[in-house]
Amino acid sequence: VHSNTAAFFGEMKTHYDLLPRHKRDLNPWGVGCYTSQVRIKQRHRQLENQLYLVEKMVTTAACQGLMEYPREQLRRALCDLLVGEFHDILPGTSIEPVEETSLRLLNHALEELSRVKARAFFALASGQPKAKNEQIPILVYNPHPFKVRTVVECEFQLADANWAGTWTMLGAYRDGWPVASQIEKEASNLNLDWRKRIAFMAELEPCQMNRFDCKSEKVVQTKPTPKLGGRNGQVRFRSDDIEVVINAKTGLVDRFKAHGIEYLDKDAFEPLVMADNEDPWGMLHRAYRKVAGRFKLMSAKKSARFSGVQAAELPPVRVIEDGPVRSVVEVMLSYNDSFICQRYKLPKQGTEIEVELRVHWNEKDRMLKLSIPVRGTGFESLGQTAFGINPLPMHGNEAVAQKWVAVVSRRAKSAITCINEGSYGSDFSKDGLRLTLLRSPAYAGHPFFDRPIVEQDRYTPRIDQGERLFRFWFNAGPLDERLSAVDREALVHNEKPYALSFFPSGAGTRPKAGAVLSDDVVQMSCLKLAEDNNDLIVRLFEPTGQARSTTLSLPFIGLKTKIDLGPFEVKTLRVNTKTRSVRETDLIERPMKQQ
C-alpha cells in the first residue's frame, strides 16, 4: 500500500473519536540513553539555558537602544544546539569521534553566546555610578521576571597584593547596608592575600541589574578557621531552618530535618556502583538495580594522597568553609580505582542544600547512582517534562525527567525536590530515590543475539572515563509549597543570574526592567524579538496544573496587562513595542485563530 503523510492524517480525522488515547509516556526503550555520554547532556543543557538567558538580556538591552539585536549570532547558536540534538549525539550512543566533534560544536555556540552576553551585560550596566574610594563593585543581572533570593559567588582582586602575611576580611553591601557574606577559597592557587572570592546572600530585583559593593572590614593576622567541626563521630549542622548530621565514619548524611521534620533515612547521598554492560542504548534493560559495589570513606592517608597535600594524613571528612552564608563539608570516597570528592553546602538561611560530586571514574561496564533513602511510606515520584509534570515509575524502573524530580507524599502533604543541571536519569522504589550520574559502556556497543558486544582480543575504550562534575539542589517542605516553587527554583539554578566585578564609568542612563510578573509561580520561558520583525515575543507557562492569573509588566515600553492561564498552559504573546498591542500566537509565532 502506497500513501503519504497528508493522506494518512486526513483519513485519521474521520476515525479520530474511535482511536484509543494514551495519556502517559510511551513504553520506555533505550533507557541507557538517559545517561550515556553525560558531558554531551550537560553541555547541551548549559547551551540551551545560556541561549534563553542571553535572549532575555539582549532583548531588554536592544529594545532600549543600548545595543543591536544580535540575530545572526543567536541563530548560529540555535543551529548548533539543534545539530547537537541529532540522533546518536544527544542520546550518547555515538562513536568517540562524534562525541568529540559534538562537544566542539556545543562549545562553539557557548563561546559565541558568551561574547554576546558580555556585550549585553555591559550595555545593561549603563548608568551605574562610579565606585567610591576603597569600594569594589559587583553587578548581578537577574534575567528572570521575578525576585530571586540566592547565594551569589564572585571573584575579584584587591587593589594591591598583601605581602605582610595577614588576611583581609571583606563584606558585601547593598545601598550601604551589609548583607550576609563570607570569603571562600578562590579558583586560583596564589598563596597570598590578593585574589578574593566572596559568597553573599542576595535578593535580586527582576529582569535588571543589581548593584553590590564590597569593602575591607578589617585585617586579621591569619585566615579564619571554620567554627563548625566534628564531635562524637559526627558533623552536626544546625540553623533556624534545618538540621543536618554527617556521619564522620561514613561521610554520608544520617539526618536531614527541615523545620523540625525529618525527611531522609541514614546513609543518604551514598554513591552506588551498579551492574551494567557495554551497550550505551540499554536496549535490553528497563532497570539497573543490581548493586555491584559502594563507595566507602577513604583513610586519612589515602585522603591526603588524593587531595594532593604535603601532609601524610588528612581527615576524609572536614569542614572547609564556614561563615554567615553557609558551611561546606568535604568528604573523600573511593571504590576500586574510582574516587569522589563530595561536598555538602549547608545554608545558614533556608532549607535548600547543595550536593556537589567531583567524580574520578575508572570503572567499565558500570553505572554510578546517588542513593537518597526517604523516611516514611506511601510516596510517589514526579518529574519535570517539557511544559509539564510526569508521574515516574515506582518500582525501580529507570525514569527520565528534565530539571527536577520530586518524591511526594499525598498523605503527609510533604515533598522532597531535587534540581539538577544536566542529569536526566533516576529510579524510585522502596529503597528511595536513586539519581543516575553516569555510565561506562563501550562507544556504539550494539548487542546482537548472544554474541559478545566488544572484541575480546584487545582494549576497547569506554564512555565517561575520567573526571566529571555533578551538582544537585535538595529541598523539602509542604507539598503544595514545594511543587509551586520548584519550577522557578530549577529555572534559576539553570539560568543563573550573571555576576561580575567591574568598575563602571558612571556614564549613561540606567535601563528599565525587561519584564515583571506579579505572581509567585508563572514562568517566562522566552523573551526575545520575533523571527520576522522587531515585535516582542513573550512566552509564559503555568507549571503546577492549576489555573491562575498574572500581570505581565514590560516597564521599558510602559505596558501592563493581565494574563489568564489554564492548567499547564503555554501562552505565547506577540507585542508591538510601538503601539503596545498584544496578540496571542502559536509556538512558531503565527496568530492564533479566534475560537
Stockholm file with secondary structure:
# STOCKHOLM 1.0

chainA/1-595         VHSNTAAFFGEMKTHYDLLPRHKRDLNPWGVGCYTSQVRIKQRHRQLENQLYLVEKMVTTAACQGLMEYPREQLRRALCDLLVGEFHDILPGTSIEPVEETSLRLLNHALEELSRVKARAFFALASGQPKAKNEQIPILVYNPHPFKVRTVVECEFQLADANWAGTWTMLGAYRDGWPVASQIEKEASNLNLDWRKRIAFMAELEPCQMNRFDCKSEKVVQTKPTPKLGGRNGQVRFRSDDIEVVINAKTGLVDRFKAHGIEYLDKDAFEPLVMADNEDPWGMLHRAYRKVAGRFKLMSAKKSARFSGVQAAELPPVRVIEDGPVRSVVEVMLSYNDSFICQRYKLPKQGTEIEVELRVHWNEKDRMLKLSIPVRGTGFESLGQTAFGINPLPMHGNEAVAQKWVAVVSRRAKSAITCINEGSYGSDFSKDGLRLTLLRSPAYAGHPFFDRPIVEQDRYTPRIDQGERLFRFWFNAGPLDERLSAVDREALVHNEKPYALSFFPSGAGTRPKAGAVLSDDVVQMSCLKLAEDNNDLIVRLFEPTGQARSTTLSLPFIGLKTKIDLGPFEVKTLRVNTKTRSVRETDLIERPMKQQ
#=GR chainA/1-595 SS CCCCHHHHHHHHHHTGGGSCCCCSCCCCCCGGGGTSSHHHHHHHHHHHHHHHHHHHHHHHHHTTTSSCCCHHHHHHHHHHHHHTTSTTTTTTCSCHHHHHHHHHHHHHHHHHHHHHHHHHHHHHTTTCCCCCTTCEEEEEEECSSSCEEEEEEEEEEEEEEECSSCEEEEEEEETTEEECEEEECCSSCCSSEEEEEEEEEEEECTTEEEEEEEEEEEEESSCCCCSCCEETTEEEEECSSEEEEEETTTCSEEEEEETTEECBCSSBTEEEEEECCSCSSCTTCSBCCCEEEECEECCHHHHHHHHTCSSSCCCSEEEEEESSSEEEEEEEEEETTEEEEEEEEEESSSSCEEEEEEEEECCSSEEEEEEECBSSSCCEEEEEETTEEEECCSSSBCEECSSEEEEEETTTTEEEEEEESSCCEEEEETTEEEEEEEECCBTTCCCCTTSCSSCSSSCCCBTTCEEEEEEEEEEEEEHHHHHHHHHHHHHHHHSCCEEECCCCCCCSCCCCCSCEESSSSCEEEEEEECSSSSCEEEEEECCSSSCEEEEEEEGGGTEEEEEEECTTCEEEEEECTTTCCEEEECTTSCBCCCC
#=GC SS_cons         CCCCHHHHHHHHHHTGGGSCCCCSCCCCCCGGGGTSSHHHHHHHHHHHHHHHHHHHHHHHHHTTTSSCCCHHHHHHHHHHHHHTTSTTTTTTCSCHHHHHHHHHHHHHHHHHHHHHHHHHHHHHTTTCCCCCTTCEEEEEEECSSSCEEEEEEEEEEEEEEECSSCEEEEEEEETTEEECEEEECCSSCCSSEEEEEEEEEEEECTTEEEEEEEEEEEEESSCCCCSCCEETTEEEEECSSEEEEEETTTCSEEEEEETTEECBCSSBTEEEEEECCSCSSCTTCSBCCCEEEECEECCHHHHHHHHTCSSSCCCSEEEEEESSSEEEEEEEEEETTEEEEEEEEEESSSSCEEEEEEEEECCSSEEEEEEECBSSSCCEEEEEETTEEEECCSSSBCEECSSEEEEEETTTTEEEEEEESSCCEEEEETTEEEEEEEECCBTTCCCCTTSCSSCSSSCCCBTTCEEEEEEEEEEEEEHHHHHHHHHHHHHHHHSCCEEECCCCCCCSCCCCCSCEESSSSCEEEEEEECSSSSCEEEEEECCSSSCEEEEEEEGGGTEEEEEEECTTCEEEEEECTTTCCEEEECTTSCBCCCC
//
